[in-house]
């Protein structure tokens, strides 16, 4: 079986959310709405 995570599940989710937020800021990936707006402007 896989590795079991012990500890506070809510704290783990919060830490994961913080990491994802930092990654998304660093990558500066445009949102789906942004990409669709660009498509509509180019047409």
N, C-alpha and C positions, 0 to 999 in steps of 0.2 A: 504494500500500500504506500501511498504518498506521505510526505512529511506533514505532521499535524501542526497547525498554528495554535499556540497557546497565548493567553492574555486577553486584553480587552478588545473585542471585535469592533466596537465603535471607534476606538482610538486608531485601530489599524486602518479602517475605512477613511478616517480623517487624514491620516498620514499619506495614504494612497492618493487622495484627492489633491493634497498639497503638491505632491510630486508631479501629478499630471498637469496641474496648473502651471508649475514652473517649466515643464517641458513644452507646453503649448506656447508660452510666452517666448521661450528661446527659439523655437522653430518658426514662429510667426506664420503658421499655416492659415491661409484664408478659409473662412467658413463656407459652407455650402451656399448660403445666400449671396456671399460676395462673388463666388465663382459664377453663379447664375446671373447676377447683375452684369458682370463683365460680358457674358455671352450675349445678353440682350442688347447691350450697348454696341457691340461689334456688328450685330446683324442689321 
